[in-house]
Structure formats: C-alpha cells, structure tokens
Amino acid sequence: QVQLVESGGGLVQPGGSLRLSCAASGSISRINAMAWYRQAPGKQRELVARITSGGSTNYADSVKGRFTISRDNAKNTVYLQMNSLKSEDTAVYYCNGDISRPESPWYSGYWGQGTQVTVSS
C-alpha cells in the first residue's frame, strides 16, 4: 500500500508564508513526478506546481515567483514553499505522486488526503 500524507497547512495572514510537506510511504519502488494541486470550494482542482524526478519544475501562472516546489528523493518527500500568500490561495492543497511498486512496472497516481490552507486577516 502506498500513502501520501500532507502536512503544514493552516491559517496565515496575507503576505505570510507556509511550507507544505508531503511524504510518501509504503511499498514504493520509484517515484517519478510529484505535484501539488489545490481546490477551492466551487472550483475545479488545479495544478499548482509539478516537479520531475530530476528536479525540473513547472508552476501555474498564478503562483509563479511566489511558490517553490522541491523534493527530497531520499525521504520520498515533496515540499511546497508558499510565500507572499494571497486570499485567493485559500484552498485544500493535495499532493500527487506518480509512483510504482516493487511488484509492478506500472506507475500509478496517488493522492494525499489534502491539507487546508486559509489566507485571511
């Protein structure tokens, strides 16, 4: 079984910062790309940032220059550093990992349970 567990969400004032973490655990062979998504009430889930196994990154236009995605492959963990937070960043943030298991060559997408980020004064 593979699990992704997010942490680091919470309430922060506009202009503040948070760092989200997502650790993958369980029966893991390899992790390819990892990503952060977010979903606000009444809106579809959107890709926030993505990082490949080699460290190449992509960001949604709305967060470029403010958010940074990184990973620690030894810890099977992906991070999202969020700076200069705005009210419109308020959402549930989910991590996603493209992960293969030892018993299979196939990669499957796994989701964390989500962590709430609220930006409000």
C-alpha positions, 0 to 999 in steps of 0.5 A: 500500500502506498500513502501520501500524507500532507502536512503544514497547512493552516491559517496565515495572514496575507503576505505570510508564508507556509511550507507544505510537506508531503511524504510518501510511504509504503511499498514504493519502488520509484517515484517519478513526478510529484505535484501539488494541486489545490481546490477551492470550494466551487472550483475545479482542482488545479495544478499548482506546481509539478516537479520531475524526478530530476528536479525540473519544475513547472508552476501555474501562472498564478503562483509563479515567483511566489511558490517553490516546489522541491523534493527530497528523493531520499525521504520520498518527500515533496515540499511546497514553499508558499510565500507572499500568500494571497486570499485567493490561495485559500484552498485544500492543497493535495499532493500527487505522486506518480509512483510504482511498486516493487511488484509492478512496472506500472506507475500509478497516481496517488493522492494525499488526503489534502491539507487546508490552507486559509489566507485571511486577516 
